[in-house]
């Protein structure tokens, strides 16, 4: 189940970065999911905006981890 959510976020992230939020549709995301259905998306997310918010949150968490790792390596 978690892998499905991660895959949705991965595909959506790439689409939002390449096409932009406005130009990306739920159909675009489905097309990148290799056989997953619209139902699978809506099982995890309520809307495209909900997916976008999760993408932004993930990017923020990744940046936070990178910052912490860099701080530890540069400030022993």
mmCIF file of the N, C-alpha and C atoms, coordinates in Angstrom:
data_MODEL
# 
_entry.id   MODEL 
# 
loop_
_atom_site.group_PDB 
_atom_site.id 
_atom_site.type_symbol 
_atom_site.label_atom_id 
_atom_site.label_alt_id 
_atom_site.label_comp_id 
_atom_site.label_asym_id 
_atom_site.label_entity_id 
_atom_site.label_seq_id 
_atom_site.pdbx_PDB_ins_code 
_atom_site.Cartn_x 
_atom_site.Cartn_y 
_atom_site.Cartn_z 
_atom_site.occupancy 
_atom_site.B_iso_or_equiv 
_atom_site.pdbx_formal_charge 
_atom_site.auth_seq_id 
_atom_site.auth_comp_id 
_atom_site.auth_asym_id 
_atom_site.auth_atom_id 
_atom_site.pdbx_PDB_model_num 
ATOM 1   N N  . UNK A 1 1  ? 0.824  -1.198 0.000   1.00 0.00 ? 1  UNK A N  1 
ATOM 2   C CA . UNK A 1 1  ? 0.000  0.000  0.000   1.00 0.00 ? 1  UNK A CA 1 
ATOM 3   C C  . UNK A 1 1  ? 0.867  1.262  0.000   1.00 0.00 ? 1  UNK A C  1 
ATOM 4   N N  . UNK A 1 2  ? 1.862  1.294  0.865   1.00 0.00 ? 2  UNK A N  1 
ATOM 5   C CA . UNK A 1 2  ? 2.749  2.457  0.963   1.00 0.00 ? 2  UNK A CA 1 
ATOM 6   C C  . UNK A 1 2  ? 3.537  2.643  -0.331  1.00 0.00 ? 2  UNK A C  1 
ATOM 7   N N  . UNK A 1 3  ? 3.907  1.528  -0.982  1.00 0.00 ? 3  UNK A N  1 
ATOM 8   C CA . UNK A 1 3  ? 4.628  1.634  -2.253  1.00 0.00 ? 3  UNK A CA 1 
ATOM 9   C C  . UNK A 1 3  ? 3.780  2.322  -3.319  1.00 0.00 ? 3  UNK A C  1 
ATOM 10  N N  . UNK A 1 4  ? 2.479  2.066  -3.303  1.00 0.00 ? 4  UNK A N  1 
ATOM 11  C CA . UNK A 1 4  ? 1.578  2.703  -4.259  1.00 0.00 ? 4  UNK A CA 1 
ATOM 12  C C  . UNK A 1 4  ? 1.576  4.210  -4.040  1.00 0.00 ? 4  UNK A C  1 
ATOM 13  N N  . UNK A 1 5  ? 1.458  4.630  -2.802  1.00 0.00 ? 5  UNK A N  1 
ATOM 14  C CA . UNK A 1 5  ? 1.447  6.059  -2.480  1.00 0.00 ? 5  UNK A CA 1 
ATOM 15  C C  . UNK A 1 5  ? 2.769  6.706  -2.888  1.00 0.00 ? 5  UNK A C  1 
ATOM 16  N N  . UNK A 1 6  ? 3.867  6.032  -2.601  1.00 0.00 ? 6  UNK A N  1 
ATOM 17  C CA . UNK A 1 6  ? 5.186  6.559  -2.979  1.00 0.00 ? 6  UNK A CA 1 
ATOM 18  C C  . UNK A 1 6  ? 5.317  6.676  -4.488  1.00 0.00 ? 6  UNK A C  1 
ATOM 19  N N  . UNK A 1 7  ? 4.808  5.691  -5.218  1.00 0.00 ? 7  UNK A N  1 
ATOM 20  C CA . UNK A 1 7  ? 4.875  5.718  -6.683  1.00 0.00 ? 7  UNK A CA 1 
ATOM 21  C C  . UNK A 1 7  ? 4.047  6.878  -7.235  1.00 0.00 ? 7  UNK A C  1 
ATOM 22  N N  . UNK A 1 8  ? 2.851  7.093  -6.664  1.00 0.00 ? 8  UNK A N  1 
ATOM 23  C CA . UNK A 1 8  ? 2.015  8.213  -7.088  1.00 0.00 ? 8  UNK A CA 1 
ATOM 24  C C  . UNK A 1 8  ? 2.764  9.522  -6.877  1.00 0.00 ? 8  UNK A C  1 
ATOM 25  N N  . UNK A 1 9  ? 3.375  9.664  -5.707  1.00 0.00 ? 9  UNK A N  1 
ATOM 26  C CA . UNK A 1 9  ? 4.106  10.904 -5.403  1.00 0.00 ? 9  UNK A CA 1 
ATOM 27  C C  . UNK A 1 9  ? 5.314  11.081 -6.313  1.00 0.00 ? 9  UNK A C  1 
ATOM 28  N N  . UNK A 1 10 ? 5.993  9.997  -6.624  1.00 0.00 ? 10 UNK A N  1 
ATOM 29  C CA . UNK A 1 10 ? 7.159  10.067 -7.513  1.00 0.00 ? 10 UNK A CA 1 
ATOM 30  C C  . UNK A 1 10 ? 6.750  10.544 -8.911  1.00 0.00 ? 10 UNK A C  1 
ATOM 31  N N  . UNK A 1 11 ? 5.710  9.919  -9.447  1.00 0.00 ? 11 UNK A N  1 
ATOM 32  C CA . UNK A 1 11 ? 5.230  10.292 -10.782 1.00 0.00 ? 11 UNK A CA 1 
ATOM 33  C C  . UNK A 1 11 ? 4.721  11.732 -10.773 1.00 0.00 ? 11 UNK A C  1 
ATOM 34  N N  . UNK A 1 12 ? 3.930  12.081 -9.762  1.00 0.00 ? 12 UNK A N  1 
ATOM 35  C CA . UNK A 1 12 ? 3.374  13.429 -9.677  1.00 0.00 ? 12 UNK A CA 1 
ATOM 36  C C  . UNK A 1 12 ? 4.481  14.476 -9.541  1.00 0.00 ? 12 UNK A C  1 
ATOM 37  N N  . UNK A 1 13 ? 5.489  14.197 -8.725  1.00 0.00 ? 13 UNK A N  1 
ATOM 38  C CA . UNK A 1 13 ? 6.597  15.131 -8.552  1.00 0.00 ? 13 UNK A CA 1 
ATOM 39  C C  . UNK A 1 13 ? 7.264  15.419 -9.890  1.00 0.00 ? 13 UNK A C  1 
ATOM 40  N N  . UNK A 1 14 ? 7.569  14.375 -10.636 1.00 0.00 ? 14 UNK A N  1 
ATOM 41  C CA . UNK A 1 14 ? 8.213  14.552 -11.939 1.00 0.00 ? 14 UNK A CA 1 
ATOM 42  C C  . UNK A 1 14 ? 7.343  15.357 -12.893 1.00 0.00 ? 14 UNK A C  1 
ATOM 43  N N  . UNK A 1 15 ? 6.043  15.079 -12.887 1.00 0.00 ? 15 UNK A N  1 
ATOM 44  C CA . UNK A 1 15 ? 5.138  15.811 -13.773 1.00 0.00 ? 15 UNK A CA 1 
ATOM 45  C C  . UNK A 1 15 ? 5.004  17.272 -13.355 1.00 0.00 ? 15 UNK A C  1 
ATOM 46  N N  . UNK A 1 16 ? 4.855  17.525 -12.067 1.00 0.00 ? 16 UNK A N  1 
ATOM 47  C CA . UNK A 1 16 ? 4.725  18.904 -11.598 1.00 0.00 ? 16 UNK A CA 1 
ATOM 48  C C  . UNK A 1 16 ? 5.978  19.705 -11.930 1.00 0.00 ? 16 UNK A C  1 
ATOM 49  N N  . UNK A 1 17 ? 7.138  19.063 -11.817 1.00 0.00 ? 17 UNK A N  1 
ATOM 50  C CA . UNK A 1 17 ? 8.392  19.763 -12.109 1.00 0.00 ? 17 UNK A CA 1 
ATOM 51  C C  . UNK A 1 17 ? 8.589  20.000 -13.605 1.00 0.00 ? 17 UNK A C  1 
ATOM 52  N N  . UNK A 1 18 ? 8.132  19.083 -14.440 1.00 0.00 ? 18 UNK A N  1 
ATOM 53  C CA . UNK A 1 18 ? 8.351  19.221 -15.877 1.00 0.00 ? 18 UNK A CA 1 
ATOM 54  C C  . UNK A 1 18 ? 7.226  19.972 -16.590 1.00 0.00 ? 18 UNK A C  1 
ATOM 55  N N  . UNK A 1 19 ? 5.967  19.702 -16.213 1.00 0.00 ? 19 UNK A N  1 
ATOM 56  C CA . UNK A 1 19 ? 4.831  20.321 -16.893 1.00 0.00 ? 19 UNK A CA 1 
ATOM 57  C C  . UNK A 1 19 ? 4.240  21.489 -16.115 1.00 0.00 ? 19 UNK A C  1 
ATOM 58  N N  . UNK A 1 20 ? 4.474  21.509 -14.817 1.00 0.00 ? 20 UNK A N  1 
ATOM 59  C CA . UNK A 1 20 ? 3.845  22.507 -13.964 1.00 0.00 ? 20 UNK A CA 1 
ATOM 60  C C  . UNK A 1 20 ? 2.560  21.961 -13.369 1.00 0.00 ? 20 UNK A C  1 
ATOM 61  N N  . UNK A 1 21 ? 2.159  22.532 -12.256 1.00 0.00 ? 21 UNK A N  1 
ATOM 62  C CA . UNK A 1 21 ? 0.961  22.063 -11.556 1.00 0.00 ? 21 UNK A CA 1 
ATOM 63  C C  . UNK A 1 21 ? -0.291 22.216 -12.423 1.00 0.00 ? 21 UNK A C  1 
ATOM 64  N N  . UNK A 1 22 ? -0.474 23.395 -12.978 1.00 0.00 ? 22 UNK A N  1 
ATOM 65  C CA . UNK A 1 22 ? -1.693 23.675 -13.751 1.00 0.00 ? 22 UNK A CA 1 
ATOM 66  C C  . UNK A 1 22 ? -1.840 22.756 -14.968 1.00 0.00 ? 22 UNK A C  1 
ATOM 67  N N  . UNK A 1 23 ? -0.728 22.437 -15.612 1.00 0.00 ? 23 UNK A N  1 
ATOM 68  C CA . UNK A 1 23 ? -0.769 21.634 -16.839 1.00 0.00 ? 23 UNK A CA 1 
ATOM 69  C C  . UNK A 1 23 ? -0.832 20.132 -16.581 1.00 0.00 ? 23 UNK A C  1 
ATOM 70  N N  . UNK A 1 24 ? -0.586 19.717 -15.338 1.00 0.00 ? 24 UNK A N  1 
ATOM 71  C CA . UNK A 1 24 ? -0.617 18.293 -15.001 1.00 0.00 ? 24 UNK A CA 1 
ATOM 72  C C  . UNK A 1 24 ? -2.038 17.905 -14.610 1.00 0.00 ? 24 UNK A C  1 
ATOM 73  N N  . UNK A 1 25 ? -2.512 16.812 -15.195 1.00 0.00 ? 25 UNK A N  1 
ATOM 74  C CA . UNK A 1 25 ? -3.853 16.320 -14.867 1.00 0.00 ? 25 UNK A CA 1 
ATOM 75  C C  . UNK A 1 25 ? -3.750 14.999 -14.108 1.00 0.00 ? 25 UNK A C  1 
ATOM 76  N N  . UNK A 1 26 ? -4.843 14.627 -13.480 1.00 0.00 ? 26 UNK A N  1 
ATOM 77  C CA . UNK A 1 26 ? -4.898 13.322 -12.815 1.00 0.00 ? 26 UNK A CA 1 
ATOM 78  C C  . UNK A 1 26 ? -4.649 12.225 -13.856 1.00 0.00 ? 26 UNK A C  1 
ATOM 79  N N  . UNK A 1 27 ? -5.170 12.415 -15.065 1.00 0.00 ? 27 UNK A N  1 
ATOM 80  C CA . UNK A 1 27 ? -4.937 11.437 -16.144 1.00 0.00 ? 27 UNK A CA 1 
ATOM 81  C C  . UNK A 1 27 ? -3.463 11.297 -16.465 1.00 0.00 ? 27 UNK A C  1 
ATOM 82  N N  . UNK A 1 28 ? -2.721 12.404 -16.451 1.00 0.00 ? 28 UNK A N  1 
ATOM 83  C CA . UNK A 1 28 ? -1.268 12.347 -16.680 1.00 0.00 ? 28 UNK A CA 1 
ATOM 84  C C  . UNK A 1 28 ? -0.607 11.475 -15.614 1.00 0.00 ? 28 UNK A C  1 
ATOM 85  N N  . UNK A 1 29 ? -1.018 11.675 -14.384 1.00 0.00 ? 29 UNK A N  1 
ATOM 86  C CA . UNK A 1 29 ? -0.437 10.899 -13.274 1.00 0.00 ? 29 UNK A CA 1 
ATOM 87  C C  . UNK A 1 29 ? -0.775 9.428  -13.443 1.00 0.00 ? 29 UNK A C  1 
ATOM 88  N N  . UNK A 1 30 ? -2.028 9.130  -13.766 1.00 0.00 ? 30 UNK A N  1 
ATOM 89  C CA . UNK A 1 30 ? -2.446 7.735  -13.983 1.00 0.00 ? 30 UNK A CA 1 
ATOM 90  C C  . UNK A 1 30 ? -1.632 7.099  -15.099 1.00 0.00 ? 30 UNK A C  1 
ATOM 91  N N  . UNK A 1 31 ? -1.418 7.845  -16.185 1.00 0.00 ? 31 UNK A N  1 
ATOM 92  C CA . UNK A 1 31 ? -0.669 7.310  -17.327 1.00 0.00 ? 31 UNK A CA 1 
ATOM 93  C C  . UNK A 1 31 ? 0.766  6.944  -16.955 1.00 0.00 ? 31 UNK A C  1 
ATOM 94  N N  . UNK A 1 32 ? 1.321  7.582  -15.932 1.00 0.00 ? 32 UNK A N  1 
ATOM 95  C CA . UNK A 1 32 ? 2.680  7.288  -15.509 1.00 0.00 ? 32 UNK A CA 1 
ATOM 96  C C  . UNK A 1 32 ? 2.777  6.186  -14.468 1.00 0.00 ? 32 UNK A C  1 
ATOM 97  N N  . UNK A 1 33 ? 1.637  5.610  -14.111 1.00 0.00 ? 33 UNK A N  1 
ATOM 98  C CA . UNK A 1 33 ? 1.628  4.633  -13.012 1.00 0.00 ? 33 UNK A CA 1 
ATOM 99  C C  . UNK A 1 33 ? 1.600  3.173  -13.454 1.00 0.00 ? 33 UNK A C  1 
ATOM 100 N N  . UNK A 1 34 ? 1.838  2.925  -14.713 1.00 0.00 ? 34 UNK A N  1 
ATOM 101 C CA . UNK A 1 34 ? 1.944  1.546  -15.210 1.00 0.00 ? 34 UNK A CA 1 
ATOM 102 C C  . UNK A 1 34 ? 0.825  0.631  -14.731 1.00 0.00 ? 34 UNK A C  1 
ATOM 103 N N  . UNK A 1 35 ? -0.393 1.011  -15.066 1.00 0.00 ? 35 UNK A N  1 
ATOM 104 C CA . UNK A 1 35 ? -1.509 0.106  -14.796 1.00 0.00 ? 35 UNK A CA 1 
ATOM 105 C C  . UNK A 1 35 ? -2.328 0.408  -13.549 1.00 0.00 ? 35 UNK A C  1 
ATOM 106 N N  . UNK A 1 36 ? -1.872 1.308  -12.708 1.00 0.00 ? 36 UNK A N  1 
ATOM 107 C CA . UNK A 1 36 ? -2.697 1.668  -11.560 1.00 0.00 ? 36 UNK A CA 1 
ATOM 108 C C  . UNK A 1 36 ? -3.881 2.492  -12.053 1.00 0.00 ? 36 UNK A C  1 
ATOM 109 N N  . UNK A 1 37 ? -4.961 2.448  -11.300 1.00 0.00 ? 37 UNK A N  1 
ATOM 110 C CA . UNK A 1 37 ? -6.189 3.106  -11.740 1.00 0.00 ? 37 UNK A CA 1 
ATOM 111 C C  . UNK A 1 37 ? -6.434 4.411  -10.997 1.00 0.00 ? 37 UNK A C  1 
ATOM 112 N N  . UNK A 1 38 ? -7.415 5.148  -11.487 1.00 0.00 ? 38 UNK A N  1 
ATOM 113 C CA . UNK A 1 38 ? -7.844 6.373  -10.825 1.00 0.00 ? 38 UNK A CA 1 
ATOM 114 C C  . UNK A 1 38 ? -8.283 6.052  -9.396  1.00 0.00 ? 38 UNK A C  1 
ATOM 115 N N  . UNK A 1 39 ? -8.901 4.885  -9.209  1.00 0.00 ? 39 UNK A N  1 
ATOM 116 C CA . UNK A 1 39 ? -9.330 4.459  -7.873  1.00 0.00 ? 39 UNK A CA 1 
ATOM 117 C C  . UNK A 1 39 ? -8.162 4.344  -6.911  1.00 0.00 ? 39 UNK A C  1 
ATOM 118 N N  . UNK A 1 40 ? -7.019 3.885  -7.406  1.00 0.00 ? 40 UNK A N  1 
ATOM 119 C CA . UNK A 1 40 ? -5.823 3.760  -6.555  1.00 0.00 ? 40 UNK A CA 1 
ATOM 120 C C  . UNK A 1 40 ? -5.361 5.136  -6.092  1.00 0.00 ? 40 UNK A C  1 
ATOM 121 N N  . UNK A 1 41 ? -5.429 6.106  -6.986  1.00 0.00 ? 41 UNK A N  1 
ATOM 122 C CA . UNK A 1 41 ? -5.040 7.467  -6.611  1.00 0.00 ? 41 UNK A CA 1 
ATOM 123 C C  . UNK A 1 41 ? -5.999 8.008  -5.558  1.00 0.00 ? 41 UNK A C  1 
ATOM 124 N N  . UNK A 1 42 ? -7.285 7.864  -5.826  1.00 0.00 ? 42 UNK A N  1 
ATOM 125 C CA . UNK A 1 42 ? -8.274 8.433  -4.910  1.00 0.00 ? 42 UNK A CA 1 
ATOM 126 C C  . UNK A 1 42 ? -8.390 7.651  -3.604  1.00 0.00 ? 42 UNK A C  1 
ATOM 127 N N  . UNK A 1 43 ? -7.816 6.481  -3.558  1.00 0.00 ? 43 UNK A N  1 
ATOM 128 C CA . UNK A 1 43 ? -7.735 5.747  -2.291  1.00 0.00 ? 43 UNK A CA 1 
ATOM 129 C C  . UNK A 1 43 ? -6.751 6.450  -1.345  1.00 0.00 ? 43 UNK A C  1 
ATOM 130 N N  . UNK A 1 44 ? -5.719 7.041  -1.908  1.00 0.00 ? 44 UNK A N  1 
ATOM 131 C CA . UNK A 1 44 ? -4.658 7.689  -1.120  1.00 0.00 ? 44 UNK A CA 1 
ATOM 132 C C  . UNK A 1 44 ? -4.808 9.209  -1.025  1.00 0.00 ? 44 UNK A C  1 
ATOM 133 N N  . UNK A 1 45 ? -5.398 9.817  -2.044  1.00 0.00 ? 45 UNK A N  1 
ATOM 134 C CA . UNK A 1 45 ? -5.478 11.274 -2.117  1.00 0.00 ? 45 UNK A CA 1 
ATOM 135 C C  . UNK A 1 45 ? -6.874 11.703 -2.540  1.00 0.00 ? 45 UNK A C  1 
ATOM 136 N N  . UNK A 1 46 ? -7.325 12.851 -2.028  1.00 0.00 ? 46 UNK A N  1 
ATOM 137 C CA . UNK A 1 46 ? -8.662 13.334 -2.360  1.00 0.00 ? 46 UNK A CA 1 
ATOM 138 C C  . UNK A 1 46 ? -8.703 14.105 -3.676  1.00 0.00 ? 46 UNK A C  1 
ATOM 139 N N  . UNK A 1 47 ? -7.562 14.716 -4.047  1.00 0.00 ? 47 UNK A N  1 
ATOM 140 C CA . UNK A 1 47 ? -7.558 15.578 -5.228  1.00 0.00 ? 47 UNK A CA 1 
ATOM 141 C C  . UNK A 1 47 ? -6.135 15.798 -5.718  1.00 0.00 ? 47 UNK A C  1 
ATOM 142 N N  . UNK A 1 48 ? -6.002 16.466 -6.861  1.00 0.00 ? 48 UNK A N  1 
ATOM 143 C CA . UNK A 1 48 ? -4.681 16.837 -7.371  1.00 0.00 ? 48 UNK A CA 1 
ATOM 144 C C  . UNK A 1 48 ? -4.003 17.775 -6.383  1.00 0.00 ? 48 UNK A C  1 
ATOM 145 N N  . UNK A 1 49 ? -4.765 18.676 -5.786  1.00 0.00 ? 49 UNK A N  1 
ATOM 146 C CA . UNK A 1 49 ? -4.210 19.594 -4.795  1.00 0.00 ? 49 UNK A CA 1 
ATOM 147 C C  . UNK A 1 49 ? -3.656 18.827 -3.587  1.00 0.00 ? 49 UNK A C  1 
ATOM 148 N N  . UNK A 1 50 ? -4.356 17.794 -3.177  1.00 0.00 ? 50 UNK A N  1 
ATOM 149 C CA . UNK A 1 50 ? -3.904 16.947 -2.064  1.00 0.00 ? 50 UNK A CA 1 
ATOM 150 C C  . UNK A 1 50 ? -2.575 16.264 -2.414  1.00 0.00 ? 50 UNK A C  1 
ATOM 151 N N  . UNK A 1 51 ? -2.469 15.799 -3.656  1.00 0.00 ? 51 UNK A N  1 
ATOM 152 C CA . UNK A 1 51 ? -1.220 15.180 -4.119  1.00 0.00 ? 51 UNK A CA 1 
ATOM 153 C C  . UNK A 1 51 ? -0.105 16.227 -4.103  1.00 0.00 ? 51 UNK A C  1 
ATOM 154 N N  . UNK A 1 52 ? -0.403 17.425 -4.611  1.00 0.00 ? 52 UNK A N  1 
ATOM 155 C CA . UNK A 1 52 ? 0.597  18.492 -4.660  1.00 0.00 ? 52 UNK A CA 1 
ATOM 156 C C  . UNK A 1 52 ? 1.097  18.842 -3.254  1.00 0.00 ? 52 UNK A C  1 
ATOM 157 N N  . UNK A 1 53 ? 0.181  18.941 -2.306  1.00 0.00 ? 53 UNK A N  1 
ATOM 158 C CA . UNK A 1 53 ? 0.573  19.247 -0.924  1.00 0.00 ? 53 UNK A CA 1 
ATOM 159 C C  . UNK A 1 53 ? 1.500  18.171 -0.367  1.00 0.00 ? 53 UNK A C  1 
ATOM 160 N N  . UNK A 1 54 ? 1.225  16.900 -0.685  1.00 0.00 ? 54 UNK A N  1 
ATOM 161 C CA . UNK A 1 54 ? 2.086  15.807 -0.225  1.00 0.00 ? 54 UNK A CA 1 
ATOM 162 C C  . UNK A 1 54 ? 3.457  15.884 -0.898  1.00 0.00 ? 54 UNK A C  1 
ATOM 163 N N  . UNK A 1 55 ? 3.487  16.251 -2.166  1.00 0.00 ? 55 UNK A N  1 
ATOM 164 C CA . UNK A 1 55 ? 4.755  16.413 -2.896  1.00 0.00 ? 55 UNK A CA 1 
ATOM 165 C C  . UNK A 1 55 ? 5.596  17.510 -2.246  1.00 0.00 ? 55 UNK A C  1 
ATOM 166 N N  . UNK A 1 56 ? 4.973  18.645 -1.969  1.00 0.00 ? 56 UNK A N  1 
ATOM 167 C CA . UNK A 1 56 ? 5.685  19.768 -1.355  1.00 0.00 ? 56 UNK A CA 1 
ATOM 168 C C  . UNK A 1 56 ? 6.208  19.370 0.030   1.00 0.00 ? 56 UNK A C  1 
ATOM 169 N N  . UNK A 1 57 ? 5.391  18.670 0.782   1.00 0.00 ? 57 UNK A N  1 
ATOM 170 C CA . UNK A 1 57 ? 5.805  18.208 2.115   1.00 0.00 ? 57 UNK A CA 1 
ATOM 171 C C  . UNK A 1 57 ? 7.012  17.272 2.001   1.00 0.00 ? 57 UNK A C  1 
ATOM 172 N N  . UNK A 1 58 ? 6.976  16.343 1.052   1.00 0.00 ? 58 UNK A N  1 
ATOM 173 C CA . UNK A 1 58 ? 8.100  15.413 0.850   1.00 0.00 ? 58 UNK A CA 1 
ATOM 174 C C  . UNK A 1 58 ? 9.374  16.148 0.473   1.00 0.00 ? 58 UNK A C  1 
ATOM 175 N N  . UNK A 1 59 ? 9.255  17.121 -0.414  1.00 0.00 ? 59 UNK A N  1 
ATOM 176 C CA . UNK A 1 59 ? 10.427 17.896 -0.817  1.00 0.00 ? 59 UNK A CA 1 
ATOM 177 C C  . UNK A 1 59 ? 10.997 18.633 0.396   1.00 0.00 ? 59 UNK A C  1 
ATOM 178 N N  . UNK A 1 60 ? 10.128 19.194 1.205   1.00 0.00 ? 60 UNK A N  1 
ATOM 179 C CA . UNK A 1 60 ? 10.568 19.881 2.423   1.00 0.00 ? 60 UNK A CA 1 
ATOM 180 C C  . UNK A 1 60 ? 11.279 18.939 3.371   1.00 0.00 ? 60 UNK A C  1 
ATOM 181 N N  . UNK A 1 61 ? 10.750 17.736 3.545   1.00 0.00 ? 61 UNK A N  1 
ATOM 182 C CA . UNK A 1 61 ? 11.388 16.759 4.434   1.00 0.00 ? 61 UNK A CA 1 
ATOM 183 C C  . UNK A 1 61 ? 12.740 16.323 3.888   1.00 0.00 ? 61 UNK A C  1 
ATOM 184 N N  . UNK A 1 62 ? 12.827 16.133 2.581   1.00 0.00 ? 62 UNK A N  1 
ATOM 185 C CA . UNK A 1 62 ? 14.106 15.742 1.970   1.00 0.00 ? 62 UNK A CA 1 
ATOM 186 C C  . UNK A 1 62 ? 15.135 16.845 2.157   1.00 0.00 ? 62 UNK A C  1 
ATOM 187 N N  . UNK A 1 63 ? 14.726 18.088 1.969   1.00 0.00 ? 63 UNK A N  1 
ATOM 188 C CA . UNK A 1 63 ? 15.649 19.208 2.157   1.00 0.00 ? 63 UNK A CA 1 
ATOM 189 C C  . UNK A 1 63 ? 16.107 19.307 3.603   1.00 0.00 ? 63 UNK A C  1 
ATOM 190 N N  . UNK A 1 64 ? 15.217 19.060 4.534   1.00 0.00 ? 64 UNK A N  1 
ATOM 191 C CA . UNK A 1 64 ? 15.549 19.105 5.954   1.00 0.00 ? 64 UNK A CA 1 
ATOM 192 C C  . UNK A 1 64 ? 16.598 18.036 6.285   1.00 0.00 ? 64 UNK A C  1 
ATOM 193 N N  . UNK A 1 65 ? 16.410 16.831 5.743   1.00 0.00 ? 65 UNK A N  1 
ATOM 194 C CA . UNK A 1 65 ? 17.373 15.749 5.979   1.00 0.00 ? 65 UNK A CA 1 
ATOM 195 C C  . UNK A 1 65 ? 18.734 16.087 5.379   1.00 0.00 ? 65 UNK A C  1 
ATOM 196 N N  . UNK A 1 66 ? 18.740 16.658 4.185   1.00 0.00 ? 66 UNK A N  1 
ATOM 197 C CA . UNK A 1 66 ? 19.998 17.043 3.542   1.00 0.00 ? 66 UNK A CA 1 
ATOM 198 C C  . UNK A 1 66 ? 20.700 18.108 4.378   1.00 0.00 ? 66 UNK A C  1 
ATOM 199 N N  . UNK A 1 67 ? 19.940 19.084 4.863   1.00 0.00 ? 67 UNK A N  1 
ATOM 200 C CA . UNK A 1 67 ? 20.502 20.156 5.674   1.00 0.00 ? 67 UNK A CA 1 
ATOM 201 C C  . UNK A 1 67 ? 21.118 19.597 6.960   1.00 0.00 ? 67 UNK A C  1 
ATOM 202 N N  . UNK A 1 68 ? 20.398 18.695 7.618   1.00 0.00 ? 68 UNK A N  1 
ATOM 203 C CA . UNK A 1 68 ? 20.912 18.092 8.855   1.00 0.00 ? 68 UNK A CA 1 
ATOM 204 C C  . UNK A 1 68 ? 22.179 17.286 8.584   1.00 0.00 ? 68 UNK A C  1 
ATOM 205 N N  . UNK A 1 69 ? 22.181 16.529 7.502   1.00 0.00 ? 69 UNK A N  1 
ATOM 206 C CA . UNK A 1 69 ? 23.358 15.717 7.151   1.00 0.00 ? 69 UNK A CA 1 
ATOM 207 C C  . UNK A 1 69 ? 24.548 16.622 6.855   1.00 0.00 ? 69 UNK A C  1 
ATOM 208 N N  . UNK A 1 70 ? 24.324 17.676 6.091   1.00 0.00 ? 70 UNK A N  1 
ATOM 209 C CA . UNK A 1 70 ? 25.404 18.601 5.767   1.00 0.00 ? 70 UNK A CA 1 
ATOM 210 C C  . UNK A 1 70 ? 25.927 19.307 7.015   1.00 0.00 ? 70 UNK A C  1 
ATOM 211 N N  . UNK A 1 71 ? 25.032 19.672 7.903   1.00 0.00 ? 71 UNK A N  1 
ATOM 212 C CA . UNK A 1 71 ? 25.449 20.357 9.144   1.00 0.00 ? 71 UNK A CA 1 
ATOM 213 C C  . UNK A 1 71 ? 26.327 19.437 9.989   1.00 0.00 ? 71 UNK A C  1 
ATOM 214 N N  . UNK A 1 72 ? 25.978 18.153 10.030  1.00 0.00 ? 72 UNK A N  1 
ATOM 215 C CA . UNK A 1 72 ? 26.771 17.200 10.821  1.00 0.00 ? 72 UNK A CA 1 
ATOM 216 C C  . UNK A 1 72 ? 28.150 16.959 10.205  1.00 0.00 ? 72 UNK A C  1 
ATOM 217 N N  . UNK A 1 73 ? 28.215 16.929 8.894   1.00 0.00 ? 73 UNK A N  1 
ATOM 218 C CA . UNK A 1 73 ? 29.508 16.661 8.258   1.00 0.00 ? 73 UNK A CA 1 
ATOM 219 C C  . UNK A 1 73 ? 30.426 17.876 8.273   1.00 0.00 ? 73 UNK A C  1 
ATOM 220 N N  . UNK A 1 74 ? 29.841 19.056 8.279   1.00 0.00 ? 74 UNK A N  1 
ATOM 221 C CA . UNK A 1 74 ? 30.663 20.255 8.251   1.00 0.00 ? 74 UNK A CA 1 
ATOM 222 C C  . UNK A 1 74 ? 30.919 20.850 9.650   1.00 0.00 ? 74 UNK A C  1 
ATOM 223 N N  . UNK A 1 75 ? 30.198 20.367 10.641  1.00 0.00 ? 75 UNK A N  1 
ATOM 224 C CA . UNK A 1 75 ? 30.372 20.853 12.026  1.00 0.00 ? 75 UNK A CA 1 
ATOM 225 C C  . UNK A 1 75 ? 30.492 19.665 12.981  1.00 0.00 ? 75 UNK A C  1 
ATOM 226 N N  . UNK A 1 76 ? 31.642 19.005 12.977  1.00 0.00 ? 76 UNK A N  1 
ATOM 227 C CA . UNK A 1 76 ? 31.776 17.791 13.798  1.00 0.00 ? 76 UNK A CA 1 
ATOM 228 C C  . UNK A 1 76 ? 31.694 18.066 15.280  1.00 0.00 ? 76 UNK A C  1 
# 
